[in-house]
Amino acid sequence: MPGLLREMLPAADVEPPIPDVLPGVRAGGARRRRRRRLGVGVASLVAGALLAGTAVGALALTSDDDAPATGGPAAAPSRTVPQPPPSQTAPHTGAAQPPTVSGDEFLRNPGPIHDAVLAALRAHLPAGVVEAEDQDEGDRTLFFRLTRDDGTVTTIVLGGGEPAIPGAEPVNHCQLGPQLDTKTGNMLQADWSECVRSVLPDGSKAITGKLRQGRETSVSVSLITPAGLTYDVSSSNRDKFGTILSGSALNSAELLALVANQDVIAAIPSAPTGSVGPH
């Protein structure tokens, strides 16, 4: 954070507008670092077979009317995802605990985790998606291309497991404010909207949001479980090389169905509590 603040400060003879931008810098910098870690596959300390229990129709979600997600220009109303047949998903009891796999372990041997995630994606594709594959041949990160039955392509990136401070809320992108562009020193206003806070049956808290930035549209869901573990799943029409793809991102209902599934949550490796320091 000190380095980030130094990047945003102007020369000594110019009075810096610190009170107006510090909150956005903190939030924006943390999110950029998190996405950069995801980009090299270490991200939020790995996702094991994240989509192992995916069913597009997942357990019912209930909105938390006492603490709605606000701040976007068009915050969406709360939604309920239809209950799937019992055979499609295990009960979301919160009892299962993820294994502990550190980011260092993933860096040393990413193959098994990558392969498990890709196999799970191929076994539990959302409706209308016919294939999941690496974004680049031989890629061992957790970025994947999804091909729909109409031939269009989108992406998904997975991460999770970093311990959260007790009582913390998931990231509400609509409230992040301006973010610092470390290359130019300028403050950028990301166009986040449709941020909705939901509570899963086991008490996990989730916030979804949609980002429009130029031709890119991405949808993200952030989750914090009662055990304090955090998860982040995002889909975008832009691949990791910056190319705008032909398909649209997975929608928030599909991503919520993903994290509401007990099989999914139980499969994501996590960092041991206390092993992750400030970002």
Secondary structure as the mmCIF struct_conf table of DSSP 4:
data_model
#
loop_
_struct_conf.conf_type_id
_struct_conf.id
_struct_conf.beg_label_comp_id
_struct_conf.beg_label_asym_id
_struct_conf.beg_label_seq_id
_struct_conf.end_label_comp_id
_struct_conf.end_label_asym_id
_struct_conf.end_label_seq_id
HELX_RH_AL_P HELX_RH_AL_P1 PRO A 2 MET A 8
TURN_TY1_P TURN_TY1_P1 ALA A 12 ASP A 13
BEND BEND1 VAL A 14 VAL A 14
HELX_RH_AL_P HELX_RH_AL_P2 ILE A 18 GLY A 39
TURN_TY1_P TURN_TY1_P2 VAL A 40 GLY A 41
TURN_TY1_P TURN_TY1_P3 ALA A 43 LEU A 45
BEND BEND2 GLY A 48 ALA A 49
TURN_TY1_P TURN_TY1_P4 LEU A 50 GLY A 53
BEND BEND3 VAL A 56 GLY A 57
BEND BEND4 LEU A 59 LEU A 59
STRN STRN1 THR A 62 SER A 63
TURN_TY1_P TURN_TY1_P5 ASP A 65 ASP A 66
BEND BEND5 ALA A 67 ALA A 67
BEND BEND6 GLY A 72 GLY A 72
TURN_TY1_P TURN_TY1_P6 PRO A 73 ALA A 74
HELX_LH_PP_P HELX_LH_PP_P1 ALA A 75 SER A 78
HELX_LH_PP_P HELX_LH_PP_P2 VAL A 81 PRO A 85
HELX_RH_3T_P HELX_RH_3T_P1 PRO A 86 GLN A 88
BEND BEND7 THR A 89 THR A 89
BEND BEND8 GLY A 94 GLY A 94
STRN STRN2 THR A 100 THR A 100
HELX_RH_AL_P HELX_RH_AL_P3 GLY A 103 ARG A 108
HELX_RH_AL_P HELX_RH_AL_P4 GLY A 111 ALA A 123
BEND BEND9 HIS A 124 HIS A 124
HELX_LH_PP_P HELX_LH_PP_P3 LEU A 125 PRO A 126
TURN_TY1_P TURN_TY1_P7 ALA A 127 GLY A 128
STRN STRN3 VAL A 129 ASP A 134
BEND BEND10 GLN A 135 ASP A 136
TURN_TY1_P TURN_TY1_P8 GLU A 137 GLY A 138
BEND BEND11 THR A 141 LEU A 142
STRN STRN4 PHE A 143 ARG A 148
TURN_TY1_P TURN_TY1_P9 ASP A 149 ASP A 150
BEND BEND12 GLY A 151 GLY A 151
STRN STRN5 VAL A 153 PRO A 163
TURN_TY1_P TURN_TY1_P10 PRO A 166 GLY A 167
HELX_RH_3T_P HELX_RH_3T_P2 HIS A 173 GLN A 175
STRN STRN6 GLN A 179 LEU A 180
TURN_TY1_P TURN_TY1_P11 THR A 182 THR A 184
STRN STRN7 MET A 187 LEU A 188
STRN STRN8 ASP A 191 VAL A 199
TURN_TY1_P TURN_TY1_P12 PRO A 201 ASP A 202
BEND BEND13 GLY A 203 GLY A 203
STRN STRN9 LYS A 205 GLN A 213
TURN_TY1_P TURN_TY1_P13 GLY A 214 ARG A 215
STRN STRN10 GLU A 216 ILE A 224
TURN_TY1_P TURN_TY1_P14 PRO A 226 ALA A 227
BEND BEND14 GLY A 228 GLY A 228
STRN STRN11 LEU A 229 SER A 236
BEND BEND15 ASN A 237 ASN A 237
STRN STRN12 ARG A 238 ARG A 238
TURN_TY1_P TURN_TY1_P15 LYS A 240 PHE A 241
BEND BEND16 GLY A 242 GLY A 242
HELX_LH_PP_P HELX_LH_PP_P4 THR A 243 THR A 243
STRN STRN13 ILE A 244 ILE A 244
HELX_LH_PP_P HELX_LH_PP_P5 LEU A 245 LEU A 245
BEND BEND17 SER A 246 GLY A 247
HELX_LH_PP_P HELX_LH_PP_P6 SER A 248 ASN A 251
HELX_RH_AL_P HELX_RH_AL_P5 SER A 252 ALA A 260
HELX_RH_AL_P HELX_RH_AL_P6 GLN A 262 ALA A 267
BEND BEND18 ILE A 268 ILE A 268
STRN STRN14 SER A 270 SER A 270
HELX_LH_PP_P HELX_LH_PP_P7 ALA A 271 PRO A 272
TURN_TY1_P TURN_TY1_P16 THR A 273 GLY A 274
#
